[in-house]
Amino acid sequence: MTPQISEFGKYFSEFIGTAILIIFGSGVVAGACLKKGKGQGGGWIVITTGWGFAVALAVYVAGWAGGAHINPAVTLGLASVGKFPWALVPGYICAQLLGAMVGACVVFLAYKRHFDEETDRDTKLGVFCTAPAIRDYKWNFVSEFIGTAMLLIGLLGIINVNNGIGSGMGPFLVGVLIWAIGLSLGSPTGYAINPARDLGPRIAHALLPIKDKRDADWKYALVPILGPILGGITGSFIYVGCEKIFTM
């Protein structure tokens, strides 16, 4: 029997799911990048794999309760095409942002001594949020837009009932999707593809007592917010449009 989940239960599941996402996702960045960590130098393959696993685990834990959007771009994209009620959107986004902040604080605690040892301020910030490899805001926006559009196209494909994917395999395949986006499209900007994933930890970085930290790069912060939101909405409409064409 499918359990009845209250609105609070759905919001709480988004909070927990997003916190898990950041604990494992930002955690792998910390392990691969911070000084004197045993995983230092792990590189891009390790980081993208860690983020893929992070999403899969978050969806397994929280998906049965609230859908595990764990991403405002997903919530807004699904709502825009009538696959999620608008009334729940504000609560979902607030829960996602708070969960991301809490997850980032947990990572800071887990790696506190490594943050103390790390001398590169950009590396410290990079554990929390994204930054472009080449800073050009319009093209950084394009990268985030495309990555998130592909996220929603892929996600809607995975959950399409015509594919017959069981609930047990769904979260794993969503993790594979995130891994694929990271490997194929993530290099230009670090693929936030999720406003909460970037903004929540960025706020946490600004508030936490991190030794010798830099500013939180607020000049760039709008890119991983607007790019994913607009990309997610666009990707959702593209997929729904393709569905209509497929069945003509």
Phi, psi and omega in degrees: 000131179286126182290149175275122184254127178287167176301317178299319179299321178294316179297318181294324178295325176292322177299310181294315181299317180289324176299316178297317177307312184285323180301314180280323183288303177294332178298319180290327175295316178300315182295325183276341190242325187287147183298139174070013172279148181294339178263006184303135180087010182301327174087183189295322180298316179297316183295313180294324177294317178299318179293322177298314177297322181301315180294315180301315180295318179298320181289322177298319183288315192248347188298323182292339183268316184226007180095343180049058171296315181045030187191118179301329179295324176291313180302311182291322178297313180294320179296323183296332180253017174078018181258008177202139184288132179299331182299333181269351186300309182302316180295320179297314183294318177298316180297320179296316181295315179296319178298320179295321178296314180296317178301319179295322178295322178296318178298319178301316180296319181294329184244023186309311183293331179284325171297322178296322183281330183292131182258344182273116185292325179294323177297318177300313180296323182297339174293328186268319188213174185269162175208148182283150174289320174236118186279105176209097194306320183292320179282330172298319176300315180301317180299314179293323179298311182294314181302318182283327173300317178292328175300311182289323177298314180294318181297314180294329175292318180297319184271359178298124185298337181291343177277346175065029180278124181289162182297334179289326181273336185306305181300322178299317181290328174296321175298319177298320178300314179297319177300315180296317178298317179299315181292321188267326188232358189275342189297323183297323186232357186084010176039073171301307183041026185193106181301322181292319179302327181268312187288317181302307177295330177295319176295318179300318178302318181294330186265332185287151180278064181278130183296127173051053181268160174268182174291169185272014177056053183294338178298329181270344193301332181291332182299308179283007170259304185287319180302308178296320181298309182291323177294320180295318178295315180297315179300323179296316179292324178298315182295315180298322177296319178296320178303317181294320179292319180303325187259013179291000000 
